[in-house]
Amino acid sequence: MIKAILIFNNHGKPRLSKFYEHYSEDTEQQIIRETFHLVSKRDENVCNFLEGGMLIGGSDNKLIYRHYATLYFVFCVDSSESELGILDLIQVFVETLDKCFENVCELDLIFHVDKVHNILAEMVMGGMVLETNMNEIIMQVDAQNKMEKSEAGIAGAPARAVSAVKNMNLPEIPRNINIGDISIKVPNLPSFK
């Protein structure tokens, strides 16, 4: 089972953290720091898995990671997970991010954290791997984006109405509005502009 998925930069700044077991916020921050120190001090030409830190479970757990440019992608897993399977999962995750963001970089993770979490949720849920087919993941994320855009049309209606009123260029604000039998008295308001 996957216990946590962490992404941090070369300086140890977390860019994504997803824990599948409950820890207090302080413990999560300590796990991130400990994991960064364990992973970042390793040489580039050694294997990409090591024993987990004491806070995440010690020798019963493993840290499996990949270092791409300025980012470390670290999966904290228990002993039942295959190291090579998780390395492949990290590769699929990075390639999916790369396709969704067209050459992903650290800033994409910062400014589109919701989309990154959506991609991750298509792959892993509750610490269990759901999907490893990149095309299927991208298809589901695209469907979700399309649905969000269609809902944004409804949610954006009040903002568009206010914008339309602001752009009407009325010489003065109407004081009484009469629609059929209904008469509405408009209170004194400050200028729209």
SULVENZI-V808361 format. One record per residue. RES is the residue in three letters. PSI is psi as a letter, one per 30 degrees, with the letter a starting at -180 (NA if undefined). BURIAL is 1 if it has 9 or more other C-alpha atoms within 8 Angstrom, else 0. D_CENTER is the distance of its C-alpha to the mean C-alpha in whole Angstrom. Layout:
BEGIN
res=RES psi=PSI burial=BURIAL d_center=D_CENTER
res=RES psi=PSI burial=BURIAL d_center=D_CENTER
END
This chain:
BEGIN
res=MET psi=k burial=0 d_center=21
res=ILE psi=k burial=1 d_center=17
res=LYS psi=e burial=1 d_center=17
res=ALA psi=l burial=1 d_center=14
res=ILE psi=k burial=1 d_center=12
res=LEU psi=k burial=1 d_center=12
res=ILE psi=k burial=1 d_center=11
res=PHE psi=l burial=1 d_center=13
res=ASN psi=a burial=1 d_center=15
res=ASN psi=f burial=1 d_center=19
res=HIS psi=g burial=0 d_center=20
res=GLY psi=g burial=0 d_center=18
res=LYS psi=k burial=0 d_center=15
res=PRO psi=k burial=1 d_center=12
res=ARG psi=f burial=1 d_center=9
res=LEU psi=k burial=1 d_center=7
res=SER psi=k burial=1 d_center=9
res=LYS psi=j burial=0 d_center=9
res=PHE psi=k burial=1 d_center=13
res=TYR psi=g burial=1 d_center=15
res=GLU psi=l burial=0 d_center=18
res=HIS psi=k burial=0 d_center=19
res=TYR psi=l burial=0 d_center=20
res=SER psi=l burial=0 d_center=20
res=GLU psi=e burial=0 d_center=18
res=ASP psi=e burial=0 d_center=21
res=THR psi=e burial=1 d_center=21
res=GLU psi=e burial=1 d_center=17
res=GLN psi=e burial=0 d_center=18
res=GLN psi=e burial=1 d_center=21
res=ILE psi=e burial=1 d_center=19
res=ILE psi=e burial=1 d_center=17
res=ARG psi=e burial=1 d_center=20
res=GLU psi=e burial=1 d_center=22
res=THR psi=e burial=1 d_center=20
res=PHE psi=e burial=1 d_center=20
res=HIS psi=e burial=0 d_center=23
res=LEU psi=e burial=1 d_center=24
res=VAL psi=e burial=0 d_center=22
res=SER psi=f burial=0 d_center=23
res=LYS psi=f burial=0 d_center=27
res=ARG psi=k burial=0 d_center=27
res=ASP psi=l burial=0 d_center=29
res=GLU psi=f burial=0 d_center=27
res=ASN psi=g burial=0 d_center=30
res=VAL psi=l burial=0 d_center=29
res=CYS psi=l burial=0 d_center=28
res=ASN psi=g burial=0 d_center=24
res=PHE psi=k burial=1 d_center=24
res=LEU psi=l burial=0 d_center=26
res=GLU psi=k burial=1 d_center=27
res=GLY psi=l burial=1 d_center=24
res=GLY psi=l burial=1 d_center=25
res=MET psi=e burial=0 d_center=27
res=LEU psi=f burial=1 d_center=24
res=ILE psi=f burial=1 d_center=22
res=GLY psi=g burial=1 d_center=25
res=GLY psi=b burial=1 d_center=28
res=SER psi=f burial=1 d_center=29
res=ASP psi=f burial=1 d_center=28
res=ASN psi=l burial=1 d_center=25
res=LYS psi=k burial=1 d_center=24
res=LEU psi=k burial=1 d_center=21
res=ILE psi=k burial=1 d_center=20
res=TYR psi=l burial=1 d_center=19
res=ARG psi=k burial=1 d_center=19
res=HIS psi=j burial=0 d_center=19
res=TYR psi=j burial=0 d_center=18
res=ALA psi=c burial=0 d_center=19
res=THR psi=g burial=0 d_center=18
res=LEU psi=k burial=1 d_center=15
res=TYR psi=k burial=1 d_center=16
res=PHE psi=j burial=1 d_center=14
res=VAL psi=k burial=1 d_center=15
res=PHE psi=k burial=1 d_center=16
res=CYS psi=j burial=1 d_center=18
res=VAL psi=l burial=1 d_center=20
res=ASP psi=l burial=1 d_center=24
res=SER psi=f burial=0 d_center=27
res=SER psi=f burial=0 d_center=27
res=GLU psi=k burial=1 d_center=24
res=SER psi=k burial=0 d_center=25
res=GLU psi=e burial=0 d_center=24
res=LEU psi=e burial=0 d_center=25
res=GLY psi=e burial=0 d_center=23
res=ILE psi=e burial=1 d_center=20
res=LEU psi=e burial=1 d_center=20
res=ASP psi=e burial=0 d_center=20
res=LEU psi=e burial=1 d_center=17
res=ILE psi=e burial=1 d_center=15
res=GLN psi=e burial=0 d_center=17
res=VAL psi=e burial=1 d_center=16
res=PHE psi=e burial=1 d_center=12
res=VAL psi=e burial=0 d_center=13
res=GLU psi=e burial=1 d_center=15
res=THR psi=e burial=1 d_center=13
res=LEU psi=e burial=1 d_center=11
res=ASP psi=e burial=1 d_center=14
res=LYS psi=e burial=1 d_center=15
res=CYS psi=e burial=0 d_center=12
res=PHE psi=g burial=0 d_center=12
res=GLU psi=i burial=0 d_center=16
res=ASN psi=i burial=0 d_center=16
res=VAL psi=k burial=1 d_center=13
res=CYS psi=l burial=0 d_center=13
res=GLU psi=e burial=1 d_center=12
res=LEU psi=e burial=0 d_center=12
res=ASP psi=e burial=1 d_center=9
res=LEU psi=e burial=1 d_center=7
res=ILE psi=e burial=0 d_center=8
res=PHE psi=f burial=0 d_center=9
res=HIS psi=h burial=0 d_center=6
res=VAL psi=e burial=1 d_center=3
res=ASP psi=e burial=0 d_center=4
res=LYS psi=e burial=0 d_center=5
res=VAL psi=e burial=1 d_center=3
res=HIS psi=e burial=0 d_center=3
res=ASN psi=e burial=1 d_center=6
res=ILE psi=e burial=1 d_center=8
res=LEU psi=e burial=1 d_center=8
res=ALA psi=f burial=0 d_center=9
res=GLU psi=f burial=1 d_center=12
res=MET psi=e burial=1 d_center=13
res=VAL psi=k burial=1 d_center=13
res=MET psi=k burial=1 d_center=14
res=GLY psi=g burial=0 d_center=16
res=GLY psi=g burial=1 d_center=16
res=MET psi=k burial=0 d_center=18
res=VAL psi=k burial=0 d_center=17
res=LEU psi=e burial=0 d_center=17
res=GLU psi=k burial=1 d_center=17
res=THR psi=f burial=1 d_center=18
res=ASN psi=j burial=0 d_center=19
res=MET psi=e burial=1 d_center=17
res=ASN psi=e burial=0 d_center=19
res=GLU psi=e burial=0 d_center=18
res=ILE psi=e burial=1 d_center=15
res=ILE psi=e burial=1 d_center=15
res=MET psi=e burial=0 d_center=17
res=GLN psi=e burial=1 d_center=15
res=VAL psi=e burial=1 d_center=12
res=ASP psi=e burial=0 d_center=15
res=ALA psi=e burial=0 d_center=17
res=GLN psi=e burial=0 d_center=14
res=ASN psi=e burial=0 d_center=13
res=LYS psi=e burial=0 d_center=17
res=MET psi=e burial=0 d_center=17
res=GLU psi=e burial=0 d_center=15
res=LYS psi=e burial=0 d_center=18
res=SER psi=e burial=0 d_center=21
res=GLU psi=f burial=0 d_center=20
res=ALA psi=f burial=0 d_center=19
res=GLY psi=e burial=0 d_center=23
res=ILE psi=e burial=0 d_center=24
res=ALA psi=f burial=0 d_center=22
res=GLY psi=f burial=0 d_center=23
res=ALA psi=e burial=0 d_center=26
res=PRO psi=e burial=0 d_center=27
res=ALA psi=e burial=0 d_center=26
res=ARG psi=e burial=0 d_center=28
res=ALA psi=e burial=0 d_center=31
res=VAL psi=e burial=0 d_center=31
res=SER psi=e burial=0 d_center=31
res=ALA psi=e burial=0 d_center=34
res=VAL psi=e burial=0 d_center=36
res=LYS psi=e burial=1 d_center=35
res=ASN psi=g burial=0 d_center=36
res=MET psi=f burial=0 d_center=39
res=ASN psi=h burial=0 d_center=42
res=LEU psi=k burial=0 d_center=44
res=PRO psi=e burial=0 d_center=47
res=GLU psi=l burial=0 d_center=47
res=ILE psi=k burial=0 d_center=45
res=PRO psi=k burial=0 d_center=46
res=ARG psi=e burial=0 d_center=48
res=ASN psi=k burial=0 d_center=49
res=ILE psi=k burial=1 d_center=47
res=ASN psi=k burial=0 d_center=49
res=ILE psi=j burial=0 d_center=48
res=GLY psi=b burial=0 d_center=51
res=ASP psi=f burial=0 d_center=52
res=ILE psi=k burial=0 d_center=49
res=SER psi=k burial=1 d_center=49
res=ILE psi=k burial=0 d_center=46
res=LYS psi=k burial=0 d_center=47
res=VAL psi=k burial=0 d_center=45
res=PRO psi=l burial=0 d_center=45
res=ASN psi=j burial=0 d_center=45
res=LEU psi=l burial=0 d_center=41
res=PRO psi=l burial=0 d_center=41
res=SER psi=k burial=0 d_center=40
res=PHE psi=f burial=0 d_center=37
res=LYS psi=NA burial=0 d_center=37
END
